[in-house]
Amino acid sequence: MEDLHPSVIAGVLALAALYVGAARVSGRKVTRFQALCFAGALIVTLVSLCGPLDELEDNRLFIAHMAQHLMLSLVMPPLLLMGLTDWMVRPLIRNRWLNPAARILCNPVVAFLVYSAMLVAVHAPALYDWMCRDDTVHISLHLVMMATGVMLWWPLLSPSADLPRMSYPAQELYLFLLLIPMAAVAAPISFATSVIYPWYLEGPHPFGIAPLADQMAGGLLMWVGAGFYVICVATVIFRQWAQRDDCDDPVPRQTLKLHPAKSR
């Protein structure tokens, strides 16, 4: 099948092998929740890049292409981070050569700006049209989306005590501000009176949908759909904050310990 890309399958299998290998070499175990999250990240990657969604994207369905991008940058990265553990990432973060770059790239301001710049650049007409016509550029930009997505989500879901999560108030502000670049990119696409990307005018359109209607639907998916998703995440974080009202600093899941109640 043309939509089963060997490079994607090989990459997913390599990540799975690294994950299992890290646990075996260290002699430590991951929780069921962490294993399920990591498996979820791999499944989302496969669903995004192999199968019907990728085939529809290749056949010029704009909304499918937007769904693919949102899954790669907003769904896969948080699942990946929730699947990792502090002891898995510690050797990389503490490496003398990698530590300076990690501290810069995982800085909330840098991560936010880099992700926002990626969002704007990828949907600029010239680059987007080039991406649709050149498989090498397309693959490269998908990798960039995933990498910047991990950067974006790190301040919210960091598994590392060396590069910790932001405080709960800062996380809420961070997510609120994220809605701005998303709307800035999606609104012009949604309200355009003509098709912005020539690629979608040069061939048959799936299901008989008009290219302009498809473009509007894709823009609304990015604007309303992804915006609702971000608001849901902010709601979950607020709930966690309310449950730990004695502390503004979140604690990574794997560092939480249950202490038995003291006998009176």
N, C-alpha and C positions, 0 to 999 in steps of 0.2 A: 504493500500500500504506500502511495506517495506521501501521505500525511504522517507516516511513522518515520521520523527522522533519526537515523542511527546515532548522530552526534548527541542529540538530546537524551536518548536512552542510555548511551554510554556515560554521559555526564551524571545522570540520576543514579545509575548503578555505582559509579565511582564515589559519589557522596554517601550513598548507603554503606559502601564498604569502609570508607573512612570513619563513619560514625560507629559502626560495629567494631572496627579495629581499634579505635580509640578506647572504647570501653574494655575490650579484652586486654589490651596492652597495659592499661592502668589498673586493671583488676577491680574496677569500680562498676557500679550499676546505675543506670538511669531509671527514673520513675516511669510508671506506665504512662502518665500524662505527657512527660517529655518525649517518650518514644512515639506516642500517637501524634504529637505535634510535628515532630520531624518527619514522620511518615506522611502526614498531611501536606507538608511543604513539598515533598517529592511528588505526591499525587497531583497537587495543584499545578506543578510545573509540567507534568506529563499531559494533563488535561488541557492546559493552555497551549502547548506547543505541538502536541500530537493528537490527531483525531478530528472529529467534526468541527470543532471551533476553529482550528487552524485551517481546515479545508474551506470553511466559509469565508475566513479572512482572505485566503488566496483567491477566492472567487469574487472579490470586491464587495463584501458586505462590511460596511464601515462600523456598524454597531458591534459586530463580532470582533473586529480589530480592537476597538476600545475596550471590550470586555477582556480580551487577552492581555492588553497592557495593564489594566487595573488589577487583574489577578496576579500578574508578575511583580507588580510594585507595591500593592496594598494588601494582598492576601498571603502570598508565599513568604515574604520576609518576616512578618510577625510570627508565623508558624515555625519558621526555621529558628528564630531566636528563642522562642519558648521551648524548643526541643533541645537546645544546647545547654551545657552545664558550665559552671565556673571553671572546673578542672580541665574541661576540654579546651577552652579558649585561653586559659592562663599562660601556657607556654608561648603562644603567639604574641599575646599582648605584652608579656614581659621580655620578649626578645629584644636585645639592644638595638637591632636594626629596624625592627617593625614598630617598636613602642612609640617613637616620635610621630610616625605617620598615623598610627591608630588613634593617638590622642587628638590629633588634628581632625581626622575624618569623622570621629565619633563625637566631636564637639557639637552640641545641639545647634548652635548658630550656623556652623559650617555645613552640617548635615542638611539643615532646612534650606539653606541657600543653594546648595548643590542640587538637591532634589528639585527645587523650584526651577532652577535653570534648565535641568534636564527636561522637565515637563514642558516648558516653553519651547525649548529648542526642537524637541522631537515632533511637536505639532506645528512647527513653522512649515508653511507650504513647500518650500524648496527641499528641506531635509526629509519631510514626510514622504514626498513624492519619490525622492531618490531611494528611500528605504523600501518603498513598495516595488521598485523596479530592480533592485540589486539585493540578492540573497545574502551576500557577505555583509553589507551595511545593515540589513535587517537583523541578522543574527547578532552583530556587534551591538546594536542598539538595544536588543532584548537583554543582553548581558549587562549593559549599562543600567537599564531599568532595574534589574534585580539587585545590582550592586548598590545603586543609590537608594533603592528601597530599604535594604538592610541598614544603610547609614541613617535613613530617616527614622526607622523604628528603633534603632539602638538606644537613644535616650529614654525611650518609653519601656523597653523590654530587655535591657541589658542583662545578660546572665553573669556578668563579671563585677566583682567588688572593686577591681582596679579601675574600671571605667563604668561607674555606677549609673543607675537611672536618675533622672531628674526628680525633684520633689513633686508631690501631687499637684500643688498649685501651678508649678511650671509646666507640668504635663498638660494640664487643662488649657493653659494659654497657648502652648505649642500646637495643640490640635485645632484650637480655634483659628489660629493664624494660618494653618495649613489650608483652610477653606478658601483663603483669599487667592493664592495662585491657581488653585483648582478652578475657581469660578472665572478668573481672568482668562484662562485658556478655554474653558468650556463654553462660556457665554457667547463669544463671537462665533464659535462653531454652530451653536444651537440656533442663533438668530440670523445667520447668514442668509441672504436672499439668492445666492447662487452657490454652486458646488465649488468648494475651495480647492480640493485636491483633484487635478486632472485625471489621475489614475482611475477614478471611479466613473469617468465618462467614456472610457475607452473600451468597454466590453459589456457583455450582458450582466444584469444584476440579479442576484438570487431572489427567488420568490416573487419576481415582478415588482419589487419595491422600487420606487423612484429614487434616484441617487440623492436628491435634495432632502427627501423625507428620511432616508437612511442616515444622512449626515446629521439632521436635526435630532434623530433618536440617539445616535452615538454621542452627540454633545450633551444631551440631557442625561444619558447614563453616567457620563463623567461628572456632570455638575450635580444633579439631584441624587442619583444612585450612590456615587462615591461619597458625596457630602453626607448623606444619611448614614452610610457606613462609618464615617469618621465620627459623626455625632454619637452613634451607638458605642463606639470605642470610648469616647469621652465619658459617656454615661456609666460604663462599666468601671472606669478608673475613678470616677467620682464616688461610686458606691464603695469601692475598696477604701478610698480616702475616708469616707464617713464611718466605715467599720473600724478604722484605725485612727480615730479622731485625736488620739494622744500623740500622734506622730505624723509629720508631713512627709517623711522620707519613706518611700516604698522599699520593701525587702524582697529580693528575688526569691522565687518559689522554692528553689533548692536550699536556701539558707534558713527557711522557716523550721522551727523545731517546736514540738508540742511538749510542754512540761506538765507532769502530773500535779494535780492540786495538792497543796500541802495539807496534811492532817491537822486538825485543830486540837 
